[in-house]
Amino acid sequence: MFKFIQQYAEKMDHAQVYPMISLIIFFLFFVVLLFYVKKIDKKSITTLSNIPFDETAEQTTTIL
């Protein structure tokens, strides 16, 4: 399978650009995620972390 992909990639023009684009997308995703985590306020984090322990929340039941 890898030989097929390698042969196909060798015939493509500018095939070395695609790994660089994927690296940039990967890096940008985690930079944006880090920025979002740093920006979120502590009250929201506390509220979200207590959701599993909140007894006043509606509980859905499933019938098997």
N, C-alpha and C positions, 0 to 999 in steps of 0.2 A: 504494500500500500504506500509506504513512504517513497519507494522508487518512482511510482506513478506521479506522486505529488512533486518530487524533485525534478523529474523530467518535464513536467508541465511548467514548473516555476522557472526552469532554465530557458524555456522558449519565450517567456514573458519579458516584455521590456520594463525596466525599472522595478523589478521584483523586490529589490532591497528596500523600497519605500514602505511597503506594507508592514513589516515588523516595526519600523520606526513610528508609523502612525498608530499602531496598536499600543506601543509603549507610551506614547503621548496621551492617548485616551485613558489608559490605565492609570498613569500618573495624575492626570487632571481629575479623574474620578475621586481618588483618595485625597487629593488636596482639597477639593470641594467638600468632601465628607468630613475631613478634619476641621475645616472652617466652620461647618455647620455644628459640629459637636462643641467647638470652643464657644460659639455664639449663643447656644441655647442656654436659657437661664436655669438656675438651680431648682426653682420651684416646679418647673415643668418636669425636670428629671425626677424629683421626689414624687410628684403625682403619677408619673408613668411607672415608676418602680413599685408603687403601692397598689397598682391595679389588681394583681392576683390576690391580694389580701383584703380587698374591699368587699365587705359583706353586703353592702347596700346595692351593689350592682346587680342588674338582672342576670339571672342564670338561665341559659337555654337548656332544655332537656331534649334529648333525642330518643326516639322510640326505635328500638332495634327490631 
